Amino acid sequence: MDKGTVVRTIALAIAWVNALLAQYGLQPIPVIDEESIAYGLAFLASVWTWFKNNYVTIKGKQQREQLRKNGLAK
């Protein structure tokens, strides 16, 4: 596995452990407060959505150009 996969897996595990602890009324792992987590997730979702829905990479620009050539995009 690469480093990114390991980091994402650990982050996912921490998030689920915190969710389960909160569900059962136990003290969650004091990593960051809930508001910071909510803002962080909203920020990441916004950036990811913007990135995936716009042609900002070289590959994306090439895809847009092909769509234009085939009359499928403006």
N, C-alpha and C positions, 0 to 999 in steps of 0.2 A: 504494500500500500504506500501511496505517496503521503507527504506531510499534510497536504490539504485535506485528504480523506480522514486522516487521524484526528486533526483538529476539529473538523466538522462533526465527526462521530462523538468526540468528547463533549463538545458544546451541546449536541443533541441530548446526550445522556444526562448532563447537568440540568438542562431545561426540563427534562421529564422527571428527574428526581425531585427538583424544586416543585414542579406541578403536583406530584403525588404527595409530597410532604404538606403542601398547602391544602390539598384536598382533605387530608386526614387531620387537619388542625395542628400539625406539628410545625416547629420552627424551620423555615426553609434555609437553605445554605446562604449565608450572608455574603453573596458575591457583589451584587449591586442592588439598589432599591428598585422596586417594581416600576416606578415612573420612568427611570432611566432605561430600563429594559424595554418598556413600551415605546418610548421615543426612538430608541435604537432600532427596534424592529420596524417601526413605521418608516424611518429613514432608509433602512436597507431595502425594504419593499418598494419604496418610491424610486430609489436609484436603479434597482434591478428592472422595474417595470419601464422606466424611461429608457434604459439601455437596450432592453429587448424590443421595444416598440419603435425605436428610431434607428436609422442607418448611420451609426457613429463610427463603426470600425471599417477597415478597408474591405473586409469580406462583405459587410452589410452594404457598403456603397456599390460593390460589384453586383450584389443581388438586386439592388434597386435599379441599376442600369439595365440588367437583363429583363426585369419586369417592364421597364419603360420600352425596351426594344420590342417586346412581345405585346405591347399595348395593354398591360395588366395593371399599370400604375401611372400616376400623373407625373 
